Amino acid sequence: MPNICPVRSGTPASEYTGSVRVTLLLMCVLCLFIAACASARSARVEAALLSDEPPKDFWLAVTVLRPVPLGALINARTEPERSTVPRPARYVVEADAVLRAAVGYGASESTFPPQTRQLTSAQRTHLWRMVRDSALPDPDHPGRTGKLPDLDDFGQQTEGRGGYCITFSIAGERRILAIDEAAPAAADARNLVSHLASLAWIRPRLADAAHQPANGPDSAAQQPEPAR
């Protein structure tokens, strides 16, 4: 009986090997490119943090996240004044120094507040230095995260305490921080919120007054009415 050798159609093994090598080479080049870009971006951020002047693209958004307590629903007029933690709010400072602010339960990362005022160059510079001189820009900050937190999820994670979501851009790099109210890192967030509230002409209450900066380019006491 004659020996029959089957004929297989398709690409030779040598061509498969060549394709794999090309793919691996391209992946290596891509990884090197990504690493180089990340290194260059980090270098730009580090250089910006050495300057007293804010980068042109510096913007900041701070949300005071608070789960809605029963007391706020029953007695909405007095509960915020009696609370011992900063009130729920959303502050946005755009790259052109426009300050936007909104106060109240329900404030979240999706809230886009109305324009409150146009900051002066000195006020924007002072705000930049507050951020720069704090631990917030630390690349290894314990609150650093890759996505914006959901209010309900954040409330569960913090056991109902809430906290702060801070997003900012420095020299082309965007960073997101989610900070528990009980965390040691919350001190920087509270100071920042107090300053933003004073810039927005929001009258401080118990907790806000406790963290109000003693000196600065602007003060809530100098303004006649709070923003809503």
Summary of the structure (lengths in Angstrom):
residues: 228
radius of gyration: 25.4
end to end distance: 96.2
largest distance: 107.2
contacts: 609
relative contact order: 0.15
helix: 39%
strand: 18%
